[in-house]
Amino acid sequence: MTATKPQQHNKGPTREDSAGSRRQQAIEIAAMGTVYLNGEFVAAEAASISPMDRGFIFGDGIYEVVPVFGGRLFRPGQHLQRLRNSLGAIGLENPLTDSQWASVLQRLVDDAGTDDQYVYLQVTRGVAPRNHAFPDNARPTVFAYAQRMNYATATSAATGIAVITAEDIRWRRCDIKSTALLAAVMLRQQAAESGADEAILVRDGLVTEGAASNVFLVRDDTVVTPPKGPLILAGITRDLVLELAQQHDMALIERAVKENELATAHEIWIASSTNEIKPIIRIDGATVGSGEPGPVFARMYQHYQDYKRAFCEGRVD
């Protein structure tokens, strides 16, 4: 008779694991170098905010993520316009002019000293006694930093990713780029626990977007994407895909996309500032199209890379 091996129980991270993780996080924060906080450039490890900041207590704030290629901010005008739109939607005055934002962000990019990175910026309603109603005369908290970024290579783009579908449990103003991202965090974690890279969200039978990306489908060489509205974020990379499709005579339409169209799509992509454009080869465990990135994606990916190369060389803005 073979002895039964005692069952192993996962007791979770040990005290040593937690301490090591905190040390690693501290090292990574210190490596960020300089950050911008409320008018000053300071070392990342020295930056601090009040625990009474409404961004900390309520998620009462707006953020943006701007890619940086070749040391240049990518489409900063569009990102700053979206920042203004989001701030206006929540009744928060923009604390800086476009030229001031450009100066701050470029200083962070220059200090980071790498060609490819991204800049994160955030504006909250500031420090005030805890009260759900907007405070009077609170000074906004302004924070920004630059971080090295390894963008997708041609090899990784050719591999493709897996996704799941999930119910869109977020609020009804997804067009506001709010720092209150708990629902998106939970959805992305659901994808991770399923061995997937992203969750494509469905509301009332219609595809909205990814947890942190916009969605494109291809049927018979025509690219389809859900239209802008309060239930999706107007992605800067999404809009560039639309521009490139028009420039290169690729068929693309904006319309409502039914959930069941995902199962019969010839290709599916996602797009975002840090992911650029990525092809999906599996959805909910099922193969998309041929199981490899499709020919329409290959064309768009090449157009995007050509545009990015021209941008880095200063031939386009």
C-alpha positions as CSV (number, residue, x, y, z in Angstrom):
1,M,0.0,0.0,0.0
2,T,1.4,3.3,-1.0
3,A,1.5,6.0,1.7
4,T,-0.5,9.1,1.0
5,K,1.6,12.2,0.8
6,P,0.5,14.9,3.2
7,Q,-1.4,17.7,1.5
8,Q,0.6,20.9,1.2
9,H,-1.2,24.0,2.3
10,N,-0.2,27.4,1.0
11,K,0.1,29.6,4.0
12,G,0.7,32.8,2.0
13,P,3.7,35.1,2.1
14,T,5.9,34.9,5.2
15,R,7.1,37.8,7.2
16,E,10.5,37.5,5.4
17,D,8.7,37.6,2.0
18,S,6.8,40.7,3.0
19,A,9.9,42.5,4.2
20,G,11.8,41.5,1.0
21,S,8.9,42.8,-1.1
22,R,8.9,46.1,0.8
23,R,12.6,46.5,0.3
24,Q,12.3,45.8,-3.4
25,Q,9.5,48.4,-3.7
26,A,11.6,51.0,-1.9
27,I,14.5,50.3,-4.3
28,E,12.2,50.7,-7.3
29,I,10.8,53.9,-6.0
30,A,14.2,55.3,-5.4
31,A,15.2,54.3,-8.9
32,M,12.5,56.6,-10.2
33,G,14.7,59.6,-9.4
34,T,12.9,62.9,-9.5
35,V,9.2,63.4,-9.3
36,Y,7.1,66.6,-9.5
37,L,4.8,67.4,-6.6
38,N,2.9,70.7,-6.0
39,G,5.3,72.9,-7.8
40,E,8.6,71.2,-6.8
41,F,10.9,68.6,-8.3
42,V,11.9,66.2,-5.4
43,A,13.4,62.8,-5.0
44,A,10.7,60.1,-5.4
45,E,11.4,58.6,-1.9
46,A,11.1,62.1,-0.3
47,A,7.7,62.9,-1.9
48,S,4.7,62.7,0.4
49,I,1.1,63.8,0.6
50,S,-1.4,64.3,3.4
51,P,-3.5,61.3,4.3
52,M,-6.5,63.7,4.2
53,D,-5.9,64.2,0.4
54,R,-9.2,63.5,-1.4
55,G,-7.4,61.5,-3.9
56,F,-6.3,59.1,-1.1
57,I,-9.7,59.1,0.6
58,F,-12.2,59.2,-2.2
59,G,-10.2,58.6,-5.4
60,D,-11.3,62.2,-6.2
61,G,-8.9,62.9,-9.0
62,I,-7.9,62.6,-12.6
63,Y,-4.8,61.1,-14.3
64,E,-3.1,60.8,-17.6
65,V,-0.4,58.5,-19.0
66,V,1.7,59.9,-21.9
67,P,4.0,57.6,-23.9
68,V,7.5,58.9,-24.6
69,F,9.4,57.7,-27.7
70,G,12.8,58.9,-28.6
71,G,12.8,61.2,-25.7
72,R,9.7,63.1,-27.0
73,L,6.2,63.2,-25.5
74,F,3.9,61.4,-27.8
75,R,0.8,63.4,-28.8
76,P,0.9,65.6,-25.7
77,G,-1.8,68.0,-27.1
78,Q,-4.3,65.2,-27.2
79,H,-3.5,63.9,-23.8
80,L,-3.7,67.4,-22.2
81,Q,-7.0,68.0,-24.0
82,R,-8.4,64.7,-22.5
83,L,-7.0,65.9,-19.1
84,R,-9.0,69.2,-19.5
85,N,-12.1,67.3,-20.5
86,S,-11.9,65.0,-17.4
87,L,-11.1,67.8,-15.0
88,G,-14.0,69.8,-16.4
89,A,-16.4,66.8,-16.0
90,I,-15.7,66.6,-12.3
91,G,-15.7,70.4,-11.7
92,L,-11.9,70.7,-11.0
93,E,-10.0,73.6,-12.4
94,N,-6.8,72.7,-14.3
95,P,-3.9,73.8,-12.1
96,L,-1.5,74.3,-14.9
97,T,-1.6,75.7,-18.4
98,D,-0.6,73.5,-21.4
99,S,2.8,75.2,-21.6
100,Q,3.4,74.7,-17.9
101,W,2.4,71.0,-18.2
102,A,4.7,70.6,-21.2
103,S,7.6,72.1,-19.3
104,V,7.0,69.9,-16.2
105,L,6.6,66.7,-18.2
106,Q,9.6,67.4,-20.5
107,R,11.8,68.1,-17.4
108,L,10.8,64.7,-16.0
109,V,11.5,63.0,-19.3
110,D,14.9,64.7,-19.6
111,D,15.9,63.7,-16.1
112,A,14.9,60.1,-16.6
113,G,17.4,60.0,-19.5
114,T,16.0,57.1,-21.5
115,D,14.4,57.2,-25.0
116,D,11.4,55.1,-24.3
117,Q,9.3,55.7,-21.1
118,Y,6.0,57.1,-20.0
119,V,4.9,60.0,-17.9
120,Y,2.2,59.6,-15.3
121,L,0.4,62.8,-14.1
122,Q,-2.3,63.1,-11.6
123,V,-4.5,66.0,-10.2
124,T,-6.7,65.5,-7.1
125,R,-9.1,67.9,-5.4
126,G,-6.5,68.3,-2.6
127,V,-6.5,68.2,1.2
128,A,-9.7,68.9,3.1
129,P,-11.6,67.5,6.1
130,R,-13.5,64.4,5.0
131,N,-16.8,65.3,3.5
132,H,-18.3,63.9,0.3
133,A,-19.3,67.3,-1.0
134,F,-16.6,69.4,-2.7
135,P,-14.6,71.5,-0.3
136,D,-14.3,75.2,-0.6
137,N,-10.9,76.7,-1.7
138,A,-9.0,73.4,-1.5
139,R,-5.7,73.5,-3.4
140,P,-5.4,70.7,-6.0
141,T,-2.6,68.2,-5.5
142,V,-0.5,67.9,-8.6
143,F,1.8,64.9,-9.0
144,A,3.8,63.6,-12.0
145,Y,6.7,61.2,-12.7
146,A,8.5,59.5,-15.6
147,Q,9.2,55.8,-15.8
148,R,11.3,53.6,-18.2
149,M,9.0,51.6,-20.4
150,N,9.8,48.6,-22.7
151,Y,7.2,48.8,-25.4
152,A,6.1,45.9,-27.5
153,T,8.6,44.5,-29.9
154,A,7.7,43.1,-33.3
155,T,8.3,39.6,-31.9
156,S,5.9,40.1,-29.0
157,A,3.3,41.7,-31.2
158,A,3.5,38.6,-33.5
159,T,2.9,36.3,-30.5
160,G,-0.5,37.6,-29.5
161,I,-2.2,37.5,-26.1
162,A,-5.1,35.8,-24.4
163,V,-8.1,37.6,-22.9
164,I,-11.4,36.8,-21.1
165,T,-14.8,38.4,-21.3
166,A,-16.3,39.9,-18.1
167,E,-19.3,41.9,-17.1
168,D,-18.6,45.6,-17.1
169,I,-19.1,46.4,-13.4
170,R,-17.7,49.9,-13.6
171,W,-19.6,53.2,-13.2
172,R,-21.4,54.9,-16.0
173,R,-18.9,57.7,-16.7
174,C,-16.0,55.7,-18.0
175,D,-15.1,58.6,-20.3
176,I,-13.7,60.4,-17.3
177,K,-10.1,59.2,-16.6
178,S,-10.6,59.0,-12.9
179,T,-8.1,57.7,-10.4
180,A,-10.9,55.6,-8.8
181,L,-9.9,52.5,-10.6
182,L,-11.0,49.7,-8.2
183,A,-13.4,48.1,-10.6
184,A,-10.8,48.0,-13.4
185,V,-8.3,46.6,-11.0
186,M,-10.6,43.8,-10.0
187,L,-11.4,43.0,-13.6
188,R,-7.7,42.9,-14.6
189,Q,-7.0,40.7,-11.6
190,Q,-9.9,38.4,-12.7
191,A,-8.1,38.1,-16.1
192,A,-4.7,37.4,-14.4
193,E,-6.2,34.7,-12.3
194,S,-7.5,33.1,-15.5
195,G,-4.1,33.2,-17.1
196,A,-5.1,36.0,-19.4
197,D,-3.6,39.4,-20.1
198,E,-6.8,41.5,-20.3
199,A,-10.6,41.4,-19.8
200,I,-12.9,42.6,-22.5
201,L,-15.9,44.1,-20.9
202,V,-19.6,43.6,-21.8
203,R,-22.5,45.7,-20.7
204,D,-26.1,44.8,-21.6
205,G,-24.9,42.5,-24.4
206,L,-22.6,45.0,-26.0
207,V,-18.8,45.2,-25.9
208,T,-17.5,48.4,-24.3
209,E,-13.7,48.2,-23.9
210,G,-11.0,46.4,-22.1
211,A,-10.3,46.9,-18.4
212,A,-7.4,49.2,-19.5
213,S,-7.7,49.3,-23.3
214,N,-9.9,49.9,-26.3
215,V,-11.1,47.0,-28.5
216,F,-11.1,46.4,-32.2
217,L,-12.7,43.6,-34.2
218,V,-12.1,42.6,-37.8
219,R,-14.7,41.0,-40.1
220,D,-14.1,40.5,-43.8
221,D,-11.1,43.0,-43.8
222,T,-13.2,45.7,-42.1
223,V,-12.1,47.0,-38.7
224,V,-14.9,47.7,-36.2
225,T,-14.7,49.5,-32.9
226,P,-17.4,50.7,-30.4
227,P,-18.1,54.4,-30.7
228,K,-17.1,57.0,-28.2
229,G,-19.5,57.7,-25.3
230,P,-19.8,57.8,-21.5
231,L,-19.2,54.0,-21.3
232,I,-15.7,54.0,-22.9
233,L,-12.6,56.1,-22.5
234,A,-11.6,58.1,-25.6
235,G,-8.2,56.4,-26.1
236,I,-5.5,58.5,-27.7
237,T,-4.0,55.3,-29.3
238,R,-7.5,54.4,-30.4
239,D,-7.9,57.7,-32.2
240,L,-4.6,57.3,-33.9
241,V,-5.6,53.9,-35.2
242,L,-8.7,55.5,-36.7
243,E,-6.5,58.2,-38.3
244,L,-4.1,55.7,-39.7
245,A,-6.9,53.6,-41.1
246,Q,-8.3,56.6,-43.0
247,Q,-4.8,57.7,-44.3
248,H,-4.1,54.2,-45.6
249,D,-7.6,53.4,-47.0
250,M,-8.3,50.7,-44.5
251,A,-12.0,50.0,-44.0
252,L,-13.0,51.0,-40.4
253,I,-16.4,51.8,-38.9
254,E,-17.5,52.8,-35.4
255,R,-20.7,51.1,-34.2
256,A,-22.1,49.1,-31.4
257,V,-20.5,45.6,-31.1
258,K,-22.6,42.7,-29.8
259,E,-20.9,40.2,-27.5
260,N,-21.6,37.3,-29.8
261,E,-19.5,39.0,-32.5
262,L,-16.4,38.2,-30.5
263,A,-16.8,34.5,-31.2
264,T,-17.0,34.9,-34.9
265,A,-14.4,37.8,-35.4
266,H,-11.6,37.1,-37.8
267,E,-9.3,39.2,-35.6
268,I,-9.5,41.1,-32.3
269,W,-7.0,43.7,-31.1
270,I,-6.7,45.9,-28.1
271,A,-5.0,49.4,-28.0
272,S,-3.7,51.6,-25.2
273,S,-0.9,54.1,-24.6
274,T,1.4,51.6,-22.9
275,N,0.3,48.5,-24.8
276,E,0.2,50.3,-28.2
277,I,-1.7,47.8,-30.4
278,K,-1.8,44.1,-29.5
279,P,-3.5,41.2,-31.2
280,I,-5.7,38.7,-29.3
281,I,-5.3,35.1,-30.3
282,R,-7.5,33.5,-27.6
283,I,-10.6,34.6,-25.9
284,D,-12.3,32.7,-23.0
285,G,-10.0,29.8,-24.0
286,A,-11.3,29.7,-27.6
287,T,-9.1,30.5,-30.6
288,V,-9.6,33.8,-32.4
289,G,-9.4,33.4,-36.2
290,S,-6.5,31.3,-37.2
291,G,-4.9,31.5,-33.7
292,E,-2.3,33.9,-35.0
293,P,-2.2,37.7,-35.5
294,G,-4.1,38.4,-38.6
295,P,-3.2,40.2,-41.8
296,V,-5.2,43.3,-41.1
297,F,-3.5,43.7,-37.7
298,A,-0.1,43.2,-39.5
299,R,-0.9,46.1,-41.8
300,M,-2.1,48.4,-39.0
301,Y,0.8,47.5,-36.8
302,Q,3.2,48.4,-39.6
303,H,1.5,51.7,-40.2
304,Y,1.7,52.5,-36.5
305,Q,5.4,51.6,-36.3
306,D,6.1,53.7,-39.4
307,Y,4.2,56.6,-37.8
308,K,6.1,56.2,-34.5
309,R,9.4,56.1,-36.4
310,A,8.5,59.3,-38.3
311,F,7.6,60.9,-34.9
312,C,10.9,60.0,-33.4
313,E,12.7,61.5,-36.4
314,G,10.7,64.7,-36.1
315,R,8.8,64.2,-39.4
316,V,5.4,64.2,-37.8
317,D,4.0,65.6,-34.5
